[in-house]
Every structure is written in C-alpha cells, then in structure tokens.
Amino acid sequence: MELFTILLVSSIGLGYFIYGKKTTDFHFLISGIALMIYPYFFAGPLLIIIGIILLAEPFVIKRYF
C-alpha cells in the first residue's frame, strides 16, 4: 500500500512540475519537485500528511498571498 502511495504522490508531483514549467508558475514547479522527492525520506502517516500539505500549497499561496 505504501508503494502505491509513493507512486501516486510522485506522479502528481510530476504533473505539478510539468504544469509549473509550461506556465512558469514557481509555486507549482517547487511543489512538484518536493512531491517527487519527499517520499524517499518519510513513511507511514507522515507521508500522507506532508503530501496533502504539498498538494494544497500552490492553491493556498495563490489565493491568500
């Protein structure tokens, strides 16, 4: 199950990275890189919590700042 979570999060990170590169959106670019790298360092519930935070980060930053 954890392997599937890592694959899913990294795939979404790749999508964020490609979108950020095409639109030159710095927040999506950095968030995509972080989503592809962080699963190598965290496991368990922390993997999911950090993933949700990184997935929401570009939208929250754009809306409130």
Secondary structure as a PSIPRED ss2 file (coil, helix, strand):
# PSIPRED VFORMAT (PSIPRED V4.0)

   1 M C   1.000  0.000  0.000
   2 E H   0.000  1.000  0.000
   3 L H   0.000  1.000  0.000
   4 F H   0.000  1.000  0.000
   5 T H   0.000  1.000  0.000
   6 I H   0.000  1.000  0.000
   7 L H   0.000  1.000  0.000
   8 L H   0.000  1.000  0.000
   9 V H   0.000  1.000  0.000
  10 S H   0.000  1.000  0.000
  11 S H   0.000  1.000  0.000
  12 I H   0.000  1.000  0.000
  13 G H   0.000  1.000  0.000
  14 L H   0.000  1.000  0.000
  15 G H   0.000  1.000  0.000
  16 Y H   0.000  1.000  0.000
  17 F H   0.000  1.000  0.000
  18 I H   0.000  1.000  0.000
  19 Y H   0.000  1.000  0.000
  20 G H   0.000  1.000  0.000
  21 K H   0.000  1.000  0.000
  22 K H   0.000  1.000  0.000
  23 T H   0.000  1.000  0.000
  24 T C   1.000  0.000  0.000
  25 D C   1.000  0.000  0.000
  26 F H   0.000  1.000  0.000
  27 H H   0.000  1.000  0.000
  28 F H   0.000  1.000  0.000
  29 L H   0.000  1.000  0.000
  30 I H   0.000  1.000  0.000
  31 S H   0.000  1.000  0.000
  32 G H   0.000  1.000  0.000
  33 I H   0.000  1.000  0.000
  34 A H   0.000  1.000  0.000
  35 L H   0.000  1.000  0.000
  36 M H   0.000  1.000  0.000
  37 I H   0.000  1.000  0.000
  38 Y H   0.000  1.000  0.000
  39 P H   0.000  1.000  0.000
  40 Y H   0.000  1.000  0.000
  41 F C   1.000  0.000  0.000
  42 F C   1.000  0.000  0.000
  43 A C   1.000  0.000  0.000
  44 G C   1.000  0.000  0.000
  45 P H   0.000  1.000  0.000
  46 L H   0.000  1.000  0.000
  47 L H   0.000  1.000  0.000
  48 I H   0.000  1.000  0.000
  49 I H   0.000  1.000  0.000
  50 I H   0.000  1.000  0.000
  51 G H   0.000  1.000  0.000
  52 I H   0.000  1.000  0.000
  53 I H   0.000  1.000  0.000
  54 L H   0.000  1.000  0.000
  55 L H   0.000  1.000  0.000
  56 A H   0.000  1.000  0.000
  57 E H   0.000  1.000  0.000
  58 P H   0.000  1.000  0.000
  59 F H   0.000  1.000  0.000
  60 V H   0.000  1.000  0.000
  61 I H   0.000  1.000  0.000
  62 K H   0.000  1.000  0.000
  63 R H   0.000  1.000  0.000
  64 Y H   0.000  1.000  0.000
  65 F C   1.000  0.000  0.000
